[in-house]
């Protein structure tokens, strides 16, 4: 297969062959095929099933070898768009965090006695 990063971003769906052999597949493969819809990435599939990403990716590569899944074309060619978002009606959506009025809070130094660390050991004295 291609590099792991490409596989992690790819989207897959069951192939026509998967329907013909569905009754003979392991439970893991059946669970993956049941939720694969052409929009979910391997990470999405792993999260939905409560499984680890590595195990899901290994299963998907094996399923690809058995022609049980079909990878959707159209891997992202570049980073996601950072264009300003515009709501219906022409209203712009803020895309950056704004600083609260008065600026950000600042830490202040606390005077301590010599030998004091400032941490509590959890014991009442």
C-alpha positions as CSV (number, residue, x, y, z in Angstrom):
1,X,0.0,0.0,0.0
2,X,1.0,3.6,0.0
3,X,2.5,5.4,3.1
4,X,0.6,5.0,6.4
5,X,-0.4,8.7,6.4
6,X,-2.2,8.2,3.1
7,X,-4.1,5.2,4.4
8,X,-5.0,7.1,7.6
9,X,-6.7,9.8,5.5
10,X,-8.3,7.5,2.9
11,X,-12.0,6.8,3.0
12,X,-13.4,3.4,2.2
13,X,-16.6,1.5,1.5
14,X,-17.5,-2.1,1.0
15,X,-16.9,-3.5,-2.5
16,X,-19.5,-5.6,-4.4
17,X,-17.5,-8.7,-3.5
18,X,-18.0,-8.0,0.2
19,X,-21.8,-8.6,-0.1
20,X,-21.2,-12.0,-1.7
21,X,-18.9,-13.3,1.1
22,X,-20.4,-11.5,4.1
23,X,-21.6,-14.6,5.9
24,X,-18.1,-16.2,5.8
25,X,-16.2,-13.2,7.2
26,X,-14.9,-12.8,10.8
27,X,-16.8,-10.6,13.2
28,X,-14.1,-7.9,13.0
29,X,-14.4,-7.7,9.2
30,X,-18.2,-7.7,9.4
31,X,-18.1,-4.8,11.9
32,X,-15.8,-2.7,9.7
33,X,-17.9,-3.3,6.6
34,X,-21.1,-2.5,8.5
35,X,-20.0,1.0,9.4
36,X,-17.8,1.8,6.3
37,X,-19.8,4.3,4.2
38,X,-17.2,6.0,2.0
39,X,-17.0,9.0,4.3
40,X,-15.3,7.6,7.3
41,X,-11.5,7.4,7.7
42,X,-9.8,4.5,9.4
43,X,-9.5,6.7,12.5
44,X,-13.3,7.3,12.4
45,X,-13.9,3.5,12.1
46,X,-11.5,2.7,15.0
47,X,-13.2,5.3,17.2
48,X,-16.7,4.1,16.3
49,X,-15.8,0.5,17.1
50,X,-13.7,1.3,20.2
51,X,-10.7,-0.3,18.7
52,X,-7.1,0.9,18.2
53,X,-6.2,2.6,15.0
54,X,-3.2,0.3,14.2
55,X,-5.4,-2.9,14.4
56,X,-8.1,-1.3,12.2
57,X,-5.5,-0.2,9.6
58,X,-4.0,-3.7,9.5
59,X,-7.5,-5.2,9.0
60,X,-8.3,-2.7,6.2
61,X,-5.1,-3.5,4.4
62,X,-5.9,-7.2,4.7
63,X,-9.5,-6.6,3.5
64,X,-8.1,-4.6,0.6
65,X,-6.0,-7.6,-0.4
66,X,-9.2,-9.8,-0.3
67,X,-11.0,-7.2,-2.4
68,X,-13.6,-6.6,0.3
69,X,-13.2,-2.8,0.4
70,X,-13.0,-0.1,-2.2
71,X,-11.0,3.0,-1.5
72,X,-12.6,6.3,-2.4
73,X,-10.5,8.5,-4.7
74,X,-9.8,12.0,-3.8
75,X,-7.2,12.0,-1.0
76,X,-6.7,15.4,0.3
77,X,-3.9,17.0,-1.8
78,X,-3.2,19.9,0.6
79,X,-3.9,21.1,4.0
80,X,-7.5,22.1,5.0
81,X,-8.8,25.4,3.8
82,X,-8.2,28.4,6.1
83,X,-10.4,30.7,4.1
84,X,-12.7,32.9,6.1
85,X,-16.1,31.2,6.7
86,X,-19.2,33.0,5.6
87,X,-22.7,32.1,6.9
88,X,-25.8,32.3,4.8
89,X,-26.7,36.0,4.6
90,X,-23.1,37.1,4.2
91,X,-22.2,37.2,7.9
92,X,-18.6,36.3,8.5
93,X,-17.5,33.8,11.2
94,X,-14.5,34.6,13.3
95,X,-11.7,32.1,12.7
96,X,-9.2,33.3,15.3
97,X,-9.5,33.6,19.0
98,X,-9.9,37.1,20.4
99,X,-8.1,38.5,23.4
100,X,-10.5,39.2,26.3
101,X,-11.0,42.9,27.2
102,X,-8.3,44.0,29.6
103,X,-5.7,41.5,28.2
104,X,-4.7,38.1,29.4
105,X,-4.4,37.3,33.1
106,X,-0.9,37.5,34.5
107,X,0.7,35.5,37.4
108,X,1.9,37.4,40.4
109,X,4.8,36.4,42.6
110,X,4.0,35.3,46.2
111,X,6.4,36.0,49.0
112,X,7.6,32.8,50.7
113,X,9.7,32.1,53.7
114,X,13.1,30.6,53.3
115,X,12.9,26.8,52.7
116,X,9.2,26.9,51.7
117,X,8.4,25.2,48.4
118,X,4.9,26.4,48.0
119,X,3.6,22.9,47.6
120,X,1.5,21.1,50.1
121,X,2.4,17.6,51.1
122,X,-1.2,16.7,51.8
123,X,-0.7,16.4,55.6
124,X,-2.5,18.7,58.0
125,X,0.0,20.1,60.6
